[in-house]
Amino acid sequence: MKIGILVNEGPYNHQASDSAYLFARTAIEKGHKVPRVFFYHDGVHNANKLTEPPQDDRNVVNRWSRLAEEHGVDLVVCVAAGLRRGIKDEILAPGFRISGLGQLVEAGIQCDRLVTFGD
């Protein structure tokens, strides 16, 4: 099964990002495909490479980058939501790219399911 994921919340102010990452990783481990994760609204903060959590805390941004590198997951940041929040190409973590809502629509069409995390 191909599963697209939509993340609408930031990495440290809501559990949605952690839940989305764990869901994606588990789906891949179970043999499903996760071709794309789309970050929208405050979810665009998941792509910020300037994030520096304490050493004893999880690094959500690095988790997403590793998932993209190890499993070929396309991590797409909404351009409009990103620009509103100061997220530009130069501060994107590895594996993330900026694009438009068409990428979300495409994921919804091409995947068997589109799972949303956050409001």
Backbone as a chain_set.jsonl record, in Angstrom:
{"seq": "MKIGILVNEGPYNHQASDSAYLFARTAIEKGHKVPRVFFYHDGVHNANKLTEPPQDDRNVVNRWSRLAEEHGVDLVVCVAAGLRRGIKDEILAPGFRISGLGQLVEAGIQCDRLVTFGD", "coords": {"N": [[0.845, -1.174, 0.0], [0.505, 2.234, -0.773], [1.208, 5.1, 1.046], [0.489, 8.383, 1.712], [1.5, 11.229, 3.614], [0.416, 13.92, 5.629], [1.567, 16.608, 7.456], [0.713, 18.886, 9.856], [1.585, 20.299, 12.079], [4.104, 21.783, 14.2], [7.43, 20.617, 15.238], [7.905, 20.537, 18.06], [5.809, 21.541, 19.548], [3.544, 20.084, 19.6], [2.184, 16.79, 19.488], [1.835, 15.749, 16.975], [3.838, 15.712, 14.93], [5.796, 13.901, 15.9], [4.152, 11.624, 16.052], [3.471, 11.32, 13.344], [5.987, 10.803, 12.198], [6.698, 8.386, 13.528], [4.598, 6.779, 12.652], [5.096, 6.754, 9.852], [7.647, 5.53, 9.757], [7.067, 3.018, 10.906], [5.153, 2.057, 9.084], [6.753, 1.765, 6.794], [8.56, -0.171, 7.747], [6.801, -2.291, 7.915], [6.458, -2.933, 5.314], [5.048, -1.235, 3.626], [4.778, 1.517, 1.299], [5.932, 4.834, 1.558], [5.73, 7.371, -0.185], [5.706, 10.195, -0.066], [5.879, 12.922, 2.219], [4.077, 15.641, 3.241], [4.497, 18.875, 4.403], [2.707, 21.268, 6.076], [1.084, 24.353, 7.065], [1.977, 25.055, 10.426], [3.555, 22.855, 10.398], [5.672, 23.128, 8.674], [7.876, 23.883, 10.117], [9.213, 21.603, 10.799], [11.182, 21.229, 8.968], [13.33, 22.865, 9.458], [16.671, 23.376, 9.593], [18.07, 24.787, 11.472], [17.204, 24.189, 13.946], [17.935, 23.289, 17.255], [17.712, 21.066, 19.464], [17.994, 20.166, 22.998], [20.682, 17.952, 24.037], [19.711, 15.665, 25.307], [17.228, 15.313, 24.279], [14.915, 14.336, 21.68], [15.736, 14.692, 18.201], [13.781, 15.9, 16.04], [13.799, 16.977, 13.448], [16.159, 15.906, 12.335], [15.436, 13.221, 12.393], [13.44, 13.079, 10.404], [15.024, 13.761, 8.176], [16.812, 11.574, 8.074], [14.973, 9.526, 7.526], [14.167, 10.218, 4.949], [16.604, 9.953, 3.589], [17.302, 7.226, 3.996], [15.105, 5.791, 3.033], [14.097, 6.966, 0.767], [12.011, 8.83, 0.918], [10.017, 11.497, -0.097], [10.239, 14.642, 1.091], [8.258, 17.299, 1.415], [7.871, 20.745, 1.647], [5.417, 23.148, 2.087], [5.364, 25.939, 0.03], [4.06, 28.483, 0.373], [3.138, 28.414, 3.067], [5.585, 28.017, 4.276], [7.101, 30.347, 3.585], [5.598, 32.283, 4.929], [6.394, 31.725, 7.475], [9.083, 32.099, 7.554], [10.627, 30.076, 6.462], [12.92, 29.077, 4.235], [14.778, 28.008, 1.281], [17.523, 28.059, 2.047], [17.596, 27.368, 4.751], [16.663, 24.822, 4.945], [16.645, 21.507, 6.137], [18.61, 18.572, 5.294], [17.208, 16.544, 2.718], [14.707, 17.719, 2.586], [12.466, 19.674, 0.559], [11.159, 22.579, -1.093], [7.918, 23.23, -2.297], [4.756, 23.494, -4.054], [1.174, 23.345, -3.24], [0.226, 21.565, -5.08], [1.767, 19.291, -4.927], [0.784, 18.031, -2.666], [-1.811, 17.444, -3.497], [-1.185, 15.719, -5.601], [-0.02, 13.596, -4.133], [-2.284, 12.731, -2.768], [-3.762, 11.72, -4.886], [-2.103, 9.755, -6.068], [-1.471, 7.989, -4.002], [-2.688, 5.254, -1.97], [-3.794, 5.859, 0.446], [-4.136, 8.896, 2.317], [-2.838, 10.217, 5.083], [-3.457, 12.32, 7.781], [-1.834, 14.398, 10.151], [-2.27, 16.343, 12.939], [-4.05, 19.49, 13.354]], "CA": [[0.0, 0.0, 0.0], [1.203, 3.52, -0.79], [0.609, 5.988, 2.031], [0.963, 9.757, 1.767], [1.328, 11.789, 4.957], [0.314, 15.374, 5.758], [1.91, 17.044, 8.811], [0.254, 20.27, 10.016], [2.045, 20.874, 13.345], [5.543, 21.878, 14.391], [8.054, 19.45, 15.862], [8.028, 20.514, 19.517], [4.668, 22.135, 20.236], [2.391, 19.205, 19.418], [2.638, 15.416, 19.259], [1.53, 15.329, 15.609], [5.043, 15.432, 14.163], [6.328, 12.626, 16.398], [3.231, 10.554, 15.639], [3.595, 11.141, 11.894], [7.271, 10.141, 11.945], [6.613, 6.995, 13.983], [3.681, 6.103, 11.729], [5.801, 6.547, 8.582], [8.706, 4.534, 9.958], [6.435, 1.719, 11.124], [4.552, 1.637, 7.813], [7.851, 1.305, 5.938], [9.044, -1.431, 8.324], [5.792, -3.32, 7.633], [6.445, -3.204, 3.877], [4.29, -0.253, 2.859], [5.549, 2.604, 0.699], [5.584, 6.203, 1.946], [6.45, 8.14, -1.196], [5.792, 11.635, 0.193], [5.33, 13.574, 3.408], [3.869, 17.049, 2.928], [4.481, 19.692, 5.615], [1.824, 22.403, 5.818], [0.831, 25.189, 8.247], [3.153, 25.07, 11.296], [4.356, 21.668, 10.104], [6.868, 23.495, 7.917], [9.003, 24.02, 11.046], [9.915, 20.319, 10.834], [12.251, 21.263, 7.97], [14.294, 23.901, 9.808], [17.95, 22.801, 10.029], [18.615, 25.602, 12.552], [16.676, 23.667, 15.2], [18.957, 22.654, 18.096], [17.152, 20.597, 20.734], [18.997, 19.708, 23.957], [21.267, 16.641, 23.698], [18.927, 14.561, 25.862], [15.904, 15.335, 23.643], [14.916, 13.817, 20.309], [15.904, 15.698, 17.155], [12.723, 15.548, 15.093], [14.226, 17.365, 12.096], [17.122, 14.884, 11.871], [14.692, 11.966, 12.153], [12.833, 13.172, 9.075], [16.099, 13.73, 7.18], [17.279, 10.184, 7.965], [13.931, 8.743, 6.861], [14.262, 10.532, 3.521], [17.845, 9.394, 3.055], [17.318, 5.766, 4.059], [13.958, 5.151, 2.379], [13.679, 7.702, -0.42], [10.76, 9.558, 1.143], [10.032, 12.877, -0.586], [9.772, 15.548, 2.143], [7.885, 18.521, 0.714], [7.433, 21.861, 2.482], [4.554, 24.075, 1.346], [6.065, 27.201, -0.201], [3.345, 29.616, 0.962], [3.188, 28.281, 4.524], [6.983, 28.184, 4.658], [7.497, 31.75, 3.494], [4.925, 33.009, 6.015], [7.07, 31.4, 8.733], [10.517, 32.307, 7.396], [11.298, 28.852, 6.011], [13.405, 29.237, 2.861], [15.706, 26.958, 0.852], [18.817, 28.073, 2.732], [17.549, 26.782, 6.093], [16.064, 23.491, 4.907], [17.465, 20.363, 6.513], [18.78, 17.63, 4.183], [16.062, 15.71, 2.361], [13.498, 18.53, 2.418], [12.417, 20.598, -0.572], [9.993, 23.468, -1.089], [7.079, 23.143, -3.487], [3.401, 23.985, -3.852], [0.099, 22.445, -2.83], [0.031, 20.535, -6.096], [2.435, 18.072, -4.466], [-0.149, 17.392, -1.744], [-2.883, 16.891, -4.332], [-0.609, 14.566, -6.3], [0.102, 12.508, -3.164], [-3.637, 12.229, -2.539], [-4.201, 10.97, -6.069], [-1.236, 8.619, -6.354], [-1.383, 7.063, -2.872], [-3.923, 4.563, -1.587], [-4.299, 6.595, 1.613], [-3.458, 10.12, 2.74], [-3.069, 10.28, 6.523], [-3.194, 13.663, 8.28], [-1.459, 14.529, 11.55], [-2.432, 17.728, 13.386], [-5.252, 20.2, 12.901]], "C": [[0.892, 1.24, 0.0], [0.453, 4.492, 0.12], [1.277, 7.359, 1.953], [0.659, 10.317, 3.152], [1.322, 13.313, 4.873], [0.579, 15.736, 7.212], [1.595, 18.539, 8.929], [0.771, 20.964, 11.269], [3.562, 20.853, 13.432], [6.101, 20.731, 15.212], [8.026, 19.414, 17.387], [6.842, 21.12, 20.265], [3.427, 21.254, 20.191], [2.915, 17.808, 19.133], [2.481, 14.962, 17.812], [2.77, 14.952, 14.807], [5.679, 14.113, 14.591], [5.459, 11.467, 15.937], [3.354, 10.27, 14.15], [4.888, 10.408, 11.553], [7.209, 8.666, 12.335], [5.692, 6.176, 13.092], [4.394, 5.778, 10.418], [6.852, 5.452, 8.713], [8.122, 3.132, 10.121], [5.807, 1.188, 9.838], [5.621, 1.075, 6.876], [8.387, -0.04, 6.437], [8.094, -2.587, 8.029], [5.644, -3.596, 6.138], [5.624, -2.258, 3.031], [5.241, 0.791, 2.279], [5.018, 3.931, 1.234], [6.336, 7.109, 0.977], [6.63, 9.614, -0.849], [5.194, 11.989, 1.555], [5.265, 15.056, 3.069], [3.712, 17.813, 4.235], [3.761, 21.007, 5.312], [1.571, 23.138, 7.132], [2.1, 25.215, 9.107], [4.032, 23.834, 11.114], [5.624, 21.977, 9.337], [8.085, 23.652, 8.828], [9.78, 22.714, 11.21], [11.114, 20.306, 9.902], [13.395, 22.196, 8.329], [15.592, 23.303, 10.369], [18.588, 23.598, 11.164], [18.116, 25.158, 13.931], [17.789, 22.956, 15.968], [18.34, 22.233, 19.43], [18.267, 20.192, 21.696], [19.472, 18.289, 23.613], [20.439, 15.474, 24.205], [17.501, 14.512, 25.302], [16.023, 14.772, 22.231], [15.089, 14.97, 19.325], [14.959, 15.32, 16.018], [13.148, 15.855, 13.654], [15.193, 16.324, 11.537], [16.449, 13.548, 11.61], [14.093, 11.969, 10.751], [13.901, 13.075, 7.984], [16.622, 12.311, 6.984], [16.262, 9.311, 7.246], [13.982, 8.972, 5.352], [15.481, 9.871, 2.896], [17.795, 7.868, 2.965], [16.226, 5.103, 3.236], [13.425, 5.915, 1.171], [12.362, 8.436, -0.278], [10.947, 11.01, 0.695], [9.419, 13.775, 0.478], [9.524, 16.918, 1.529], [7.315, 19.543, 1.691], [6.603, 22.803, 1.619], [5.23, 25.438, 1.241], [5.366, 28.374, 0.484], [3.401, 29.573, 2.487], [4.61, 28.495, 5.027], [7.41, 29.643, 4.656], [6.846, 32.593, 4.59], [5.659, 32.835, 7.344], [8.594, 31.496, 8.627], [11.3, 31.082, 6.964], [11.629, 29.013, 4.528], [14.412, 28.141, 2.557], [16.969, 26.895, 1.698], [18.775, 27.515, 4.162], [16.881, 25.407, 6.127], [17.081, 22.433, 5.313], [17.598, 19.433, 5.306], [17.534, 16.766, 3.968], [14.771, 16.47, 2.143], [13.61, 19.375, 1.158], [11.144, 21.425, -0.469], [9.238, 23.313, -2.398], [5.672, 23.605, -3.113], [2.406, 22.91, -3.452], [-0.203, 21.356, -3.858], [0.669, 19.21, -5.701], [1.566, 17.31, -3.466], [-1.282, 16.732, -2.523], [-2.394, 15.641, -5.052], [-0.469, 13.363, -5.365], [-1.27, 11.886, -2.89], [-4.162, 11.39, -3.679], [-3.413, 9.681, -6.231], [-1.156, 7.585, -5.234], [-2.741, 6.416, -2.6], [-4.594, 5.268, -0.417], [-3.492, 7.857, 1.805], [-3.832, 10.322, 4.201], [-2.601, 11.652, 7.02], [-2.878, 13.64, 9.77], [-1.497, 15.999, 11.927], [-3.657, 18.368, 12.76], [-5.042, 20.903, 11.581]], "O": [[1.91, 1.283, 0.691], [-0.756, 4.686, -0.009], [2.492, 7.474, 2.113], [-0.321, 9.927, 3.786], [2.114, 13.914, 4.147], [-0.099, 15.234, 8.109], [2.144, 19.356, 8.189], [0.425, 22.122, 11.504], [4.221, 20.015, 12.817], [5.348, 19.963, 15.811], [8.118, 18.329, 17.96], [6.868, 21.205, 21.493], [2.373, 21.642, 20.694], [4.006, 17.668, 18.58], [2.955, 13.882, 17.459], [2.748, 13.963, 14.074], [6.058, 13.3, 13.748], [5.971, 10.444, 15.484], [3.342, 9.111, 13.735], [4.891, 9.5, 10.722], [7.619, 7.799, 11.564], [5.972, 5.011, 12.809], [4.308, 4.652, 9.927], [6.933, 4.555, 7.873], [8.627, 2.173, 9.538], [5.918, 0.0, 9.538], [5.42, 0.039, 6.243], [8.639, -0.943, 5.64], [8.528, -3.732, 7.906], [4.803, -4.4, 5.735], [5.513, -2.46, 1.822], [6.38, 0.921, 2.729], [3.808, 4.127, 1.347], [7.442, 7.562, 1.273], [7.601, 10.232, -1.286], [4.173, 11.448, 1.979], [6.26, 15.656, 2.663], [2.894, 17.447, 5.079], [4.153, 21.756, 4.417], [1.825, 22.588, 8.204], [3.195, 25.38, 8.569], [5.147, 23.788, 11.635], [6.56, 21.178, 9.344], [9.217, 23.561, 8.354], [10.902, 22.73, 11.715], [11.984, 19.445, 10.037], [14.352, 22.305, 7.562], [15.608, 22.787, 11.486], [19.558, 23.132, 11.763], [18.551, 25.685, 14.955], [18.502, 22.123, 15.408], [18.435, 22.964, 20.415], [19.379, 19.904, 21.255], [18.749, 17.523, 22.976], [20.455, 14.4, 23.604], [16.665, 13.756, 25.796], [17.113, 14.74, 21.659], [14.644, 16.088, 19.583], [15.302, 14.521, 15.148], [12.878, 15.067, 12.747], [15.057, 15.908, 10.386], [16.848, 12.819, 10.701], [14.217, 10.997, 10.007], [13.705, 12.387, 6.982], [16.852, 11.888, 5.851], [16.635, 8.452, 6.447], [13.855, 8.028, 4.572], [15.401, 9.3, 1.809], [18.206, 7.291, 1.958], [16.396, 3.971, 2.784], [12.396, 5.537, 0.611], [11.664, 8.642, -1.27], [11.921, 11.663, 1.068], [8.221, 13.69, 0.747], [10.468, 17.619, 1.163], [6.4, 19.247, 2.46], [7.039, 23.21, 0.543], [5.623, 26.02, 2.253], [6.034, 29.188, 1.121], [3.68, 30.588, 3.126], [4.814, 29.088, 6.086], [8.011, 30.12, 5.619], [7.47, 33.513, 5.12], [5.564, 33.684, 8.23], [9.31, 31.027, 9.512], [12.524, 31.057, 7.093], [10.738, 29.076, 3.68], [14.852, 27.427, 3.458], [17.439, 25.807, 2.032], [19.828, 27.218, 4.727], [16.569, 24.888, 7.199], [18.234, 22.465, 4.882], [16.78, 19.499, 4.388], [16.897, 16.322, 4.923], [13.827, 15.925, 1.571], [14.707, 19.744, 0.739], [10.173, 21.014, 0.166], [9.837, 23.268, -3.472], [5.432, 24.05, -1.991], [2.743, 21.731, -3.339], [-0.82, 20.342, -3.531], [0.19, 18.141, -6.08], [1.606, 16.08, -3.421], [-1.662, 15.597, -2.238], [-3.096, 14.631, -5.108], [-0.766, 12.235, -5.758], [-1.399, 10.665, -2.792], [-4.926, 10.45, -3.462], [-3.991, 8.628, -6.502], [-0.812, 6.43, -5.483], [-3.79, 6.956, -2.95], [-5.82, 5.272, -0.305], [-2.302, 7.893, 1.494], [-4.994, 10.566, 4.525], [-1.49, 12.086, 6.717], [-3.548, 12.965, 10.552], [-0.825, 16.817, 11.298], [-4.221, 17.871, 11.785], [-5.961, 21.543, 11.07]]}, "num_chains": 1, "name": "protein.A"}
